Amino acid sequence: MGIPMAGQLIKADYTVTVYNRSKGKEASLKEIGASIAETPKALIAATDVVIVMVSDDAAIEQVFKGEEGLFSVETSGKIIINMSTVSPSISKEMAVLCKAKGNFYLDAPVSGSVKQAETGQLVIMVGGEETAFNQVKPILEKMGKLAKLVGENGAGNSAKLAINSLLALYAQGLAETVLFANEQGIKTEDLLELINNAAIGNIFTKIKGDAIIADHYKAAFALKHIVKDLNLAKAEGISSPLAKTALNTFGDAAAKYGEEDIIAVIKQLKE
């Protein structure tokens, strides 16, 4: 996700410096004009706005608090935008630590996958101070079709967990519907044509329906990540019957299909 998002900023003529924990992944960005920082410490020294896009809370700890992390150098007046899907609690913690150093922190996770990142069509939900948000809103709007402040620090992460909980329900519901129809002798292609022309059709059912038809489960959003997000939502208090069921289903699927796309849950449900 970070690569196409950074690409949108380069395309918009921003000066972009990148750091990646897995060295070598920056090569495609370097080819189109990005500079490379060897550490988060070097990155924050080189720019006024830092955007973080990593997988989980542990990665945030490393990037911010590591030996050469963002907090390992004295800076002030910087705006750090954490666009990762992580817990509201770690955003609140990082916001306090940023403020103590004279910097600003925004949690700004995104709704959308690689395709939306490549076309600048992400939906960005933000938690933090309005002043900082207004300063970086033009940057966010180069990566997304909507950037909206939804509350204080942590609120962006809470909104993302709510949305991803619905995403899990969509995926499991679509998979179960396809399997039920197949059991009744209805072809997957015919069912999906009906769904996508009905009021219940949407971009998700179209994209994931096409993946089911093609039997193609290369991860656009890995199934293991929805398990992480459902567990984060559970830790924040979600306890509805559907959320519990989704966590059980995707949790069972993760061992075998965790590296595949979220809609690979259909293979678990077939078993």
C-alpha positions in Angstrom: 0.0 0.0 0.0 2.8 2.4 0.9 4.4 2.2 -2.5 1.4 3.3 -4.6 0.5 5.9 -2.0 4.0 7.5 -2.1 3.7 7.2 -5.9 0.7 9.5 -5.9 2.6 12.1 -4.0 5.6 12.0 -6.4 3.1 12.3 -9.3 1.7 15.4 -7.6 5.3 16.9 -7.5 5.8 16.6 -3.8 9.4 16.0 -2.7 9.3 12.5 -1.2 11.9 10.6 0.9 11.1 7.0 1.8 12.3 4.5 4.3 11.3 0.8 4.2 12.1 -1.8 6.8 12.6 -4.4 4.0 15.4 -2.9 2.0 15.0 -3.0 -1.7 11.3 -2.3 -1.8 12.0 1.4 -2.3 13.7 0.7 -5.7 10.5 1.4 -7.7 10.0 4.7 -5.9 13.6 5.7 -6.3 13.2 5.2 -10.1 10.5 7.8 -10.2 12.2 10.4 -8.1 12.1 9.5 -4.4 15.1 9.9 -2.2 16.0 7.1 0.2 16.5 7.4 4.0 18.4 4.6 5.7 16.5 4.9 9.0 13.3 6.5 10.5 15.7 8.8 12.3 17.2 10.0 9.0 13.7 10.3 7.5 12.2 12.6 10.1 15.3 14.8 9.9 14.7 15.2 6.1 11.1 16.2 6.0 8.4 18.2 7.8 5.6 15.6 7.3 6.2 11.9 8.0 3.7 9.3 6.8 3.8 5.8 8.3 2.2 2.8 6.7 3.0 -0.5 8.4 1.2 -3.7 9.4 0.6 -3.7 13.2 1.2 -2.3 16.6 4.5 -4.0 17.0 5.8 -2.4 13.8 4.7 1.0 15.1 6.7 0.4 18.3 9.7 -0.4 16.2 9.4 2.6 13.8 8.7 5.1 16.5 10.7 3.8 19.5 13.5 1.7 17.9 17.2 2.5 18.4 17.1 4.7 15.2 13.3 5.3 15.3 11.4 8.5 14.8 11.8 9.4 18.5 15.5 8.8 18.6 16.3 12.3 17.4 15.1 15.6 18.8 12.7 17.3 16.5 9.8 19.8 16.8 7.1 21.1 14.5 6.8 17.9 12.6 3.5 16.3 11.6 3.5 12.5 11.8 0.6 10.8 10.0 0.1 7.1 10.9 -2.0 5.6 8.1 -1.6 2.0 9.4 -4.5 0.0 10.7 -3.5 -0.3 14.4 -5.1 0.0 17.8 -6.6 3.3 19.0 -4.6 2.9 22.2 -1.2 2.9 20.4 -2.2 6.0 18.5 -3.2 7.7 21.7 0.2 6.7 23.2 2.2 8.0 20.2 0.2 11.2 20.1 1.1 12.0 23.7 4.8 11.2 23.0 4.8 13.3 19.9 3.2 16.2 21.7 5.8 16.0 24.4 8.5 16.5 21.7 6.6 19.4 20.1 5.3 17.4 17.2 1.8 16.6 16.0 0.4 13.1 15.5 -2.6 12.1 13.3 -4.0 8.6 13.0 -5.3 8.4 9.4 -6.0 4.8 8.4 -7.5 4.1 4.9 -10.4 2.2 3.5 -9.5 0.7 0.1 -6.9 -1.7 -1.3 -4.0 -1.6 -3.7 -6.2 -0.6 -6.7 -7.6 2.4 -4.8 -4.1 3.4 -3.7 -2.9 3.2 -7.3 -5.6 5.5 -8.4 -5.7 7.9 -5.5 -9.2 6.8 -4.5 -8.7 5.8 -0.9 -11.0 6.9 1.9 -9.0 8.4 4.8 -10.4 8.7 8.3 -8.4 10.9 10.6 -8.1 11.4 14.4 -6.2 14.3 15.9 -6.0 18.1 16.1 -7.9 20.0 13.5 -5.0 22.5 13.0 -2.6 19.7 12.0 -5.3 18.0 9.9 -6.0 21.2 7.9 -2.2 21.6 7.2 -1.9 18.1 5.7 -5.3 17.7 4.1 -4.0 18.7 0.7 -1.4 15.9 1.0 -4.1 13.4 2.0 -6.3 14.4 -0.8 -3.6 13.4 -3.3 -3.9 9.8 -2.0 -7.6 9.6 -1.4 -11.0 10.8 -2.7 -12.1 11.7 0.8 -10.1 12.7 3.9 -12.3 13.4 6.9 -11.5 14.3 10.5 -13.7 12.2 12.7 -12.5 13.0 16.2 -9.5 13.1 18.5 -6.5 10.9 18.4 -7.6 7.2 18.2 -10.9 8.1 16.5 -9.5 7.4 13.0 -8.4 3.9 14.1 -11.8 3.3 15.8 -13.6 4.2 12.5 -11.3 1.9 10.5 -12.0 -1.0 12.9 -15.7 -0.5 12.5 -15.4 -0.4 8.7 -13.2 -3.5 8.6 -15.6 -5.4 10.9 -18.3 -4.7 8.2 -15.7 -5.8 5.6 -15.4 -9.2 7.3 -19.2 -9.6 7.4 -19.4 -8.7 3.6 -16.7 -11.3 2.8 -18.2 -14.1 4.8 -21.7 -13.2 3.7 -20.8 -13.2 0.0 -18.9 -16.5 0.4 -21.8 -18.2 2.2 -24.3 -16.9 -0.4 -22.3 -18.3 -3.3 -21.9 -21.7 -1.7 -25.6 -21.9 -0.8 -26.6 -21.0 -4.4 -24.1 -23.6 -5.8 -25.7 -26.2 -3.6 -29.1 -25.4 -5.2 -27.6 -25.8 -8.7 -27.1 -22.1 -9.4 -23.9 -21.1 -11.2 -21.7 -18.6 -9.5 -21.5 -16.4 -12.6 -25.3 -16.2 -12.8 -25.7 -15.5 -9.1 -23.1 -12.7 -9.1 -24.7 -11.1 -12.2 -28.0 -10.9 -10.3 -26.3 -9.6 -7.1 -24.3 -6.9 -9.0 -27.4 -5.6 -10.7 -29.5 -5.6 -7.5 -29.6 -3.0 -4.7 -27.2 -5.2 -2.6 -24.5 -5.1 -5.2 -21.4 -2.9 -4.6 -17.8 -2.6 -5.6 -16.8 -5.3 -3.1 -19.2 -7.9 -4.4 -18.0 -7.1 -8.0 -14.3 -7.4 -7.3 -14.5 -10.3 -4.9 -17.1 -12.0 -7.0 -14.7 -11.9 -10.0 -12.0 -13.4 -7.8 -14.3 -16.3 -6.8 -15.2 -16.9 -10.5 -11.6 -16.9 -11.5 -10.5 -19.0 -8.5 -7.9 -16.3 -7.9 -7.0 -15.5 -4.4 -3.7 -13.5 -4.6 -3.9 -11.1 -1.7 -5.1 -7.6 -2.3 -6.0 -7.6 1.4 -4.6 -10.7 3.2 -7.0 -12.8 5.2 -4.5 -12.7 8.2 -5.0 -8.9 8.4 -8.7 -9.1 8.9 -8.1 -11.5 11.8 -5.8 -8.9 13.3 -8.4 -6.2 12.8 -11.2 -8.2 14.2 -9.1 -9.0 17.3 -8.3 -5.3 17.7 -12.1 -4.5 17.4 -12.8 -7.2 20.0 -10.2 -5.6 22.3 -12.0 -2.3 21.9 -15.3 -3.8 23.0 -17.1 -5.1 19.9 -19.1 -8.2 21.0 -22.0 -8.5 18.6 -23.1 -12.0 17.4 -22.0 -11.3 13.8 -18.6 -10.0 14.9 -17.9 -13.0 17.1 -18.9 -15.4 14.3 -16.7 -13.6 11.8 -13.7 -13.7 14.1 -14.2 -17.4 14.6 -14.5 -18.1 10.9 -11.6 -16.0 9.8 -9.5 -17.2 12.7 -10.1 -20.8 11.7 -9.2 -19.9 8.1 -6.0 -18.1 8.9 -3.7 -21.1 9.5 -4.3 -22.4 5.9 -5.3 -19.3 3.9 -3.9 -16.4 5.9 -1.6 -15.2 3.1 -4.3 -15.3 0.5 -7.0 -12.7 -0.1 -9.8 -12.1 2.4 -12.3 -13.8 0.1 -10.3 -17.0 0.3 -12.6 -17.6 3.3 -14.9 -19.3 0.8 -12.4 -22.2 0.7 -12.5 -22.6 4.5 -16.3 -22.6 4.3 -16.3 -25.3 1.7 -14.4 -27.7 4.0 
